[in-house]
Amino acid sequence: MKYLKTIQAAADSILLQLLLPAGLWATAGGGLALGAMLKSALAYTPAIWLMAGITVLLVEVLPKWTSLIWAVFGYSFLILYNPQQYVCRPAN
């Protein structure tokens, strides 16, 4: 019973990651590959859990450092939307 909210949050995140591509697929009239879209959406679930975990850690354990989560979100945004500029490349 102690971890009921945690289990519910994890289940909700998976459910939402399944409903989003299903809604997109239904809106597109079934013209998209539903299986591939579901796999792609579920691939983000561990990242969602990691970001939520870092947020909870900072809020509960280090409340003075809570604003640091915005740096983590910002870094994630930069990596997601412009990966070539921020990824280290091996020297030739």
N, C-alpha and C positions, 0 to 999 in steps of 0.2 A: 504493500500500500504506500510505502514511503516514496517509491519511485514512479508512481502512477502518472504524474504530470510529465515526467521525462519520457516515459514510454509513449504517452499520448502525443507529445510534441514530435517525437521521431516518426511515429505513424502518420501524423498529419503532414510532415514534410514529404514523406514518400507519396502519400495520397495526392498532394498538390502537384508533385512532380509527374504524376501519372495523368492527372486531369488536364493539365495545361496542354500537352501535345494531343490528347484525345479531343479536346475542344477545337484545337487548330485543325486537326484532321477532319472533324465533322463540319467545320466551317468551309473547308476547302472542297467539300463534296466527295471525300474519299480519294482524291487524286494524289495524295501523298502517301508514302510508305509508313504506315502506322507503327510497325515494329521497330524500324530504324529511329523514328522520332521518339518512341518510348525509351529505347536504349540510350539515346543521346541525352534525354532529360534526366534519366536516372543516374547518368554519369556525374551529374552535378551534385547529387545528394551528399556524398562525403564532404564536398567542399562547403556545402551549407552547414553541415554538422560541425565542421572545423571552425567556421566563422562564428557560429553560435556558441561553441565551446570557449573560444578565445574571449568573446564578449562576456560570457558568464564568469569566466575566471577573473577578468579585469574588474568587473563590477563587484564581485564578492570578495576576492582576495586582495586586490590592489585598487581600492576605489579612487585613489588620487591619480591613478594612471588610466582611468576609464577613457579619456579622450584619445589615448593611443590607438584605440580600435579604429578610429577614422583613418589613421595612417595605414593600417592593415587593409581596410576597405579600399582606400585610394590606390595602394600598390596592386591589389587584386584587379581593380578596374583598368589600370594601365597595362598590366600583363594580358588581360583578357582582350582588350580592344586594340592594342598595338604591340603584339608580341615580338616582332622582329627588332624593334628599337631597344627593348629592355632585356632581352635574353642574351646571356654571355655566349659568345661564339668562340670556338677554339681557334687558336692562331694557326695560320697556314705556314 
